[in-house]
Amino acid sequence: MTYDRLVCANCAAPVTEGRCPVCRANRERLQQSPWGALNPVALLALLLLLVAAAALVAAAHSPA
């Protein structure tokens, strides 16, 4: 999940606003993660690319 959709349990504000120390700490942690910066559309595209690559490998190794 991307951090722009998260709500802080401490202050009930969006984490991206960084209103409290808990929000700011989680925002920093998620920005350091390479997966935190990807939006859901990019993750879906990456998954479809992986499935297509697996299908090509399976088709190349199947007996004719």
C-alpha positions in Angstrom: 0.0 0.0 0.0 1.2 3.5 -0.7 1.6 5.9 2.1 -0.6 8.5 0.6 -3.7 6.5 1.5 -2.7 5.7 5.1 -4.4 7.2 8.1 -2.4 7.6 11.4 -3.8 5.7 14.4 -2.3 8.3 16.7 -3.9 11.5 15.3 -6.4 10.2 12.7 -4.9 12.4 10.0 -3.4 11.3 6.7 0.2 10.2 7.2 1.3 12.4 4.3 0.5 15.5 6.3 2.8 14.5 9.1 0.9 16.2 11.9 2.3 14.2 14.7 5.7 12.5 15.4 4.2 9.1 14.6 3.1 10.3 11.2 6.4 11.9 10.4 8.3 8.7 11.5 6.1 6.4 9.3 6.3 8.8 6.4 10.1 8.8 6.6 10.2 5.0 6.8 7.9 4.5 3.9 9.7 7.0 1.7 12.9 5.1 2.2 11.3 1.8 1.0 11.5 1.3 -2.8 8.0 -0.2 -2.7 6.4 2.7 -0.8 7.0 5.0 -3.7 5.1 2.9 -6.2 1.4 3.5 -6.8 -1.1 0.7 -7.3 -1.2 1.1 -11.1 2.6 0.7 -11.3 2.4 -2.4 -9.1 -0.3 -3.9 -11.3 1.8 -3.2 -14.4 4.8 -4.9 -12.8 2.7 -7.9 -11.9 1.3 -8.2 -15.5 4.8 -7.9 -16.9 5.9 -10.7 -14.6 3.0 -12.9 -15.6 3.7 -12.3 -19.3 7.3 -13.2 -18.8 6.4 -16.4 -17.0 3.9 -17.3 -19.8 6.7 -16.8 -22.5 9.1 -19.0 -20.6 6.4 -21.7 -20.2 5.6 -21.5 -23.9 9.2 -21.8 -24.9 9.8 -24.9 -22.8 6.6 -26.7 -23.7 6.9 -29.6 -26.1 5.4 -28.9 -29.5 
